[in-house]
């Protein structure tokens, strides 16, 4: 089993998470882990943006970026 830690939230937030987890048929721990897994770090977002930019550039026939080309 993976090591665990405690995350401090208000009682209101804890109650809300508990209700959402119950509605979804999971534990609060499972819900928090799912929510965390869905969020990208800044590094992951930058990597995805760079990959998407490269894909678009490739699909558009390698057109140069107009912002960097001189007239």
Buried (B, 14 or more C-beta within 10 A) or exposed (E): EEEEEEEEEEEEEEEEBEEEBEEEEBEBEEBBEEEEEEEEEEEEEEEEEEEEEEEEEEEEEEEEEEEEEEE
